[in-house]
Amino acid sequence: MATRTLNPVRVPAARLGGGASNRIWLAAGVCGTTALSVALLHLLNDQDFSTTLGEAWIMISGSMICFCVTSFLTDRAIQYPGQKSSFVTIPLAVLPVVMLIAFIALGRFYYSRPYLICFATITIVFTFVRYQVQRRPRARILAMIPFGELGLLNSIEQIQFTKLDEPRLPEQGIDGVVVDMHAELPQEWVKFLADLVMRQIRIYHVASLAESIAGRVSLDHMAAIHVESLEPTPWFNPMKRAIDLSAAVVGGIILLPPALLVMVMIRLESKGPAIYRQRRTGINGSEFTLLKFRSMREDAEADGAQFTEENDPRITKLGHFIRKTRIDELPQLLNILKGEMSLVGPRPERPGFVEKYRVEIPHYQLRHGVRPGLTGWAQIETGYASDTQGTVRKLERDLYYVKYRSIALDFFIIYRTVKTIVFGSGAR
């Protein structure tokens, strides 16, 4: 019987919702929000409506773009591992509106304050309701093609799998098909997969499905990943850099007064400089000087570089507070401005540790294929790493970010980071 090995493909994090359903919700939302927006503009202005409409077209167009961006970000963010709360929709709806207001203010375009308030409220409510309605109580059912390594599916409890005995789908009740893309398949199964593609039925690679559910990339399966599969879309890097610069400039201006206060408090509590400088490894293995507010005693590393542990005795009283609230990381906004870091990415490590783990841990160097971040997927998913085993756990999360990085994932990580800071829960 003729067999064929499938070429490895990049499969995104599993989307187990219906594409048609999402398009219907988006169309309904855009049409409904547009109609309400124009009606509100008419009711809230006393001058001639045609004149007002001519002046407000930028505001209305921007509102529609904001709504589409919110729908896209929400649709993507609720797929990520660990996301159970529908309240993630609120910051994802507010952020594009804030960016629209900033654009209107900087460009000095016409705006209506009541209109923007009403639009933001409608967007948040619609997004929240849409998420509640689209959540299905039943478990997803995926048909499983019985070839290759399928053991990874045993640990997935959120999905029900049904094994196919022949290259034919059951008549109903199947949300997609899962297959080991590296397995040798008989020709009739290859034709079956091609037919599924033509019918627009979702196909998931075993490893990618397991990764998207667990939020980590197993080091045992890294050898099967092609380098090109780690590359994002062409527009990702320019957009990410624009967001980094905007956030660093705006954040630096807003946070300058409290940052100066923290510097004074550090100097009053203990000897030594308020700003701590340390060499770290950045993108492509290059080194840079990382800036932090000092949270430890001045002689904390008199015996050489050491891992920071939970309840580390070297941390000062003020240091515990600024580390818990991430205030100690604020000077790294300067590293972001210089292009040495990003808002989101793997946390930068010290060169000595990097050299050690490049030898001890396979694929460790892949985490340096992107700029290090102020916060990251591994940082919000795991705690302190004080040994090789803990570093492996963090590396698996770092590689998940490297493989699946996107603007939507960045926003989700920022949301989780803020949630951790505000409520004091979650990983470091």
URSUL-V342570 format. One record per residue. N is the residue number from 0. SS is DSSP state (hx for helix, st for strand, lp for the rest). OMEGA is omega as a letter, one per 20 degrees, with the letter a starting at -180 (* if undefined). NEAR is the number of other C-alpha atoms within 8 Angstrom. Layout:
BEGIN
n = <N	N>
ss = <SS	SS>
omega = <OMEGA	OMEGA>
near = <NEAR	NEAR>
END
This chain:
BEGIN
n = <0	1	2	3	4	5	6	7	8	9	10	11	12	13	14	15	16	17	18	19	20	21	22	23	24	25	26	27	28	29	30	31	32	33	34	35	36	37	38	39	40	41	42	43	44	45	46	47	48	49	50	51	52	53	54	55	56	57	58	59	60	61	62	63	64	65	66	67	68	69	70	71	72	73	74	75	76	77	78	79	80	81	82	83	84	85	86	87	88	89	90	91	92	93	94	95	96	97	98	99	100	101	102	103	104	105	106	107	108	109	110	111	112	113	114	115	116	117	118	119	120	121	122	123	124	125	126	127	128	129	130	131	132	133	134	135	136	137	138	139	140	141	142	143	144	145	146	147	148	149	150	151	152	153	154	155	156	157	158	159	160	161	162	163	164	165	166	167	168	169	170	171	172	173	174	175	176	177	178	179	180	181	182	183	184	185	186	187	188	189	190	191	192	193	194	195	196	197	198	199	200	201	202	203	204	205	206	207	208	209	210	211	212	213	214	215	216	217	218	219	220	221	222	223	224	225	226	227	228	229	230	231	232	233	234	235	236	237	238	239	240	241	242	243	244	245	246	247	248	249	250	251	252	253	254	255	256	257	258	259	260	261	262	263	264	265	266	267	268	269	270	271	272	273	274	275	276	277	278	279	280	281	282	283	284	285	286	287	288	289	290	291	292	293	294	295	296	297	298	299	300	301	302	303	304	305	306	307	308	309	310	311	312	313	314	315	316	317	318	319	320	321	322	323	324	325	326	327	328	329	330	331	332	333	334	335	336	337	338	339	340	341	342	343	344	345	346	347	348	349	350	351	352	353	354	355	356	357	358	359	360	361	362	363	364	365	366	367	368	369	370	371	372	373	374	375	376	377	378	379	380	381	382	383	384	385	386	387	388	389	390	391	392	393	394	395	396	397	398	399	400	401	402	403	404	405	406	407	408	409	410	411	412	413	414	415	416	417	418	419	420	421	422	423	424	425	426	427>
ss = <lp	lp	st	st	st	lp	lp	lp	lp	lp	lp	lp	lp	lp	lp	lp	lp	lp	hx	hx	hx	hx	hx	hx	hx	hx	hx	hx	hx	hx	hx	hx	hx	hx	hx	hx	hx	hx	hx	hx	hx	hx	hx	lp	lp	lp	lp	lp	hx	hx	hx	hx	hx	hx	hx	lp	hx	hx	hx	hx	hx	hx	hx	hx	hx	hx	hx	hx	hx	hx	hx	hx	hx	hx	hx	hx	hx	lp	lp	lp	lp	lp	lp	lp	lp	lp	lp	hx	hx	hx	hx	hx	hx	hx	hx	hx	hx	hx	hx	hx	hx	hx	hx	hx	hx	hx	hx	lp	lp	lp	lp	lp	hx	hx	hx	hx	hx	hx	hx	hx	hx	hx	hx	hx	hx	hx	hx	hx	hx	hx	hx	hx	hx	hx	lp	lp	lp	lp	lp	st	st	st	st	st	st	lp	lp	lp	lp	lp	hx	hx	hx	hx	hx	lp	lp	lp	st	st	st	st	st	st	lp	lp	lp	lp	lp	lp	lp	lp	lp	lp	lp	st	st	st	st	lp	lp	lp	lp	st	st	st	hx	hx	hx	hx	hx	hx	hx	hx	hx	hx	hx	hx	lp	lp	lp	lp	st	st	st	hx	hx	hx	hx	hx	hx	hx	hx	hx	lp	lp	lp	lp	hx	hx	hx	hx	hx	hx	lp	lp	hx	hx	hx	hx	lp	lp	lp	hx	hx	hx	hx	hx	hx	hx	hx	hx	hx	hx	hx	hx	hx	hx	hx	hx	hx	hx	hx	hx	hx	hx	hx	hx	hx	hx	hx	hx	hx	hx	hx	hx	hx	hx	hx	lp	lp	lp	lp	lp	st	st	st	st	st	st	st	lp	hx	hx	hx	lp	st	st	st	st	st	st	st	lp	lp	st	lp	lp	lp	lp	lp	lp	lp	lp	lp	lp	lp	lp	lp	lp	lp	lp	lp	lp	st	lp	hx	hx	hx	hx	hx	hx	hx	hx	lp	lp	hx	hx	hx	lp	lp	hx	hx	hx	hx	hx	hx	lp	lp	lp	st	st	st	st	lp	lp	lp	lp	lp	lp	hx	hx	hx	hx	hx	hx	hx	hx	hx	hx	lp	lp	lp	hx	hx	hx	hx	hx	hx	lp	lp	st	st	st	st	lp	hx	hx	hx	hx	hx	lp	lp	lp	lp	lp	lp	hx	hx	hx	hx	hx	hx	hx	hx	hx	hx	hx	hx	hx	hx	hx	hx	hx	lp	lp	hx	hx	hx	hx	hx	hx	hx	hx	hx	hx	hx	hx	hx	hx	hx	hx	hx	lp	lp	lp	lp	lp>
omega = <a	r	a	r	r	r	r	r	r	r	a	r	a	r	a	r	a	r	r	r	r	a	r	r	a	a	r	a	a	a	a	a	r	a	r	a	a	r	r	a	r	a	a	a	a	a	a	a	a	r	r	a	r	a	a	a	r	r	a	r	r	r	a	r	r	a	r	r	r	r	a	a	a	r	a	a	a	r	a	a	r	a	r	a	r	a	r	a	a	r	r	r	a	a	r	r	r	r	r	r	r	r	r	a	a	a	a	r	r	r	r	a	r	r	a	r	r	r	r	r	r	a	a	a	a	a	r	a	r	a	a	a	a	r	a	a	a	r	r	r	r	r	a	r	a	r	r	a	a	a	a	a	a	a	a	a	a	a	r	a	r	a	r	r	r	a	r	a	r	a	a	r	a	a	a	a	r	a	r	a	a	a	r	a	r	a	a	r	r	r	r	r	r	r	r	r	r	r	r	r	a	r	a	r	a	a	a	r	r	r	a	r	a	a	r	r	a	r	r	a	a	a	a	a	r	a	a	r	r	a	r	r	a	a	a	a	r	a	r	r	r	r	r	a	a	a	a	a	a	r	r	a	a	a	a	r	r	r	r	r	r	r	r	a	r	a	a	a	a	r	r	a	r	a	a	a	a	r	r	r	a	a	r	r	r	r	r	r	r	a	r	r	a	a	a	r	a	a	a	a	r	r	r	a	r	r	r	a	r	a	r	a	a	a	r	r	r	a	r	a	a	r	a	a	r	r	a	a	a	r	a	r	r	r	r	r	a	r	r	a	r	r	a	r	r	r	a	r	r	a	r	r	a	r	r	a	r	r	a	a	r	r	a	a	a	r	r	r	r	r	r	a	r	r	a	a	r	a	a	a	a	r	r	r	a	r	a	a	r	r	r	r	r	a	r	r	r	a	r	r	a	a	a	a	r	r	r	r	r	r	r	r	r	r	a	r	r	r	r	a	a	a	r	r	r	a	a	*>
near = <4	5	8	9	9	9	6	9	6	5	8	8	12	11	6	6	6	6	6	6	8	9	8	8	9	10	8	8	10	11	8	8	12	10	8	8	11	9	8	9	12	9	7	8	8	7	6	6	9	6	8	11	9	7	8	10	8	9	11	11	8	9	11	11	8	11	13	10	9	12	10	9	11	14	8	10	13	10	10	12	8	4	8	5	5	9	7	11	12	10	9	12	15	10	8	12	11	8	8	11	8	8	8	12	8	6	6	6	8	9	9	7	6	7	12	9	8	8	11	11	8	9	11	12	8	9	14	12	8	9	10	8	7	6	6	6	4	4	8	10	12	13	14	11	10	9	10	8	8	10	5	10	8	7	5	9	6	6	9	9	8	8	8	11	5	4	8	6	7	6	4	4	6	11	11	11	13	12	12	13	11	9	10	10	11	10	10	7	9	10	8	10	8	8	8	11	10	7	6	6	10	9	10	12	11	14	9	12	11	11	13	13	11	7	10	11	11	8	8	5	9	9	6	6	8	8	6	5	9	9	7	9	5	5	6	10	8	7	8	9	9	8	8	12	10	8	9	12	9	8	9	10	7	7	8	8	7	7	9	8	8	8	11	9	8	12	11	7	7	8	8	7	7	10	10	9	8	8	10	12	14	14	11	7	8	7	9	9	8	10	13	12	13	12	13	9	12	8	5	7	8	5	4	5	5	5	6	7	8	5	5	7	5	7	11	10	6	9	12	10	8	11	11	10	10	9	9	13	11	10	11	12	10	9	12	14	12	7	7	12	14	13	9	12	15	17	10	9	8	10	10	6	8	10	8	8	10	11	7	6	8	7	8	9	8	7	11	13	9	10	12	15	13	12	14	13	12	12	13	15	9	10	8	10	11	9	6	8	7	10	10	9	9	12	11	13	14	15	12	13	11	11	9	11	10	8	8	11	12	10	11	9	13	10	10	9	10	8	10	12	11	7	6	9	7	7	10	8>
END
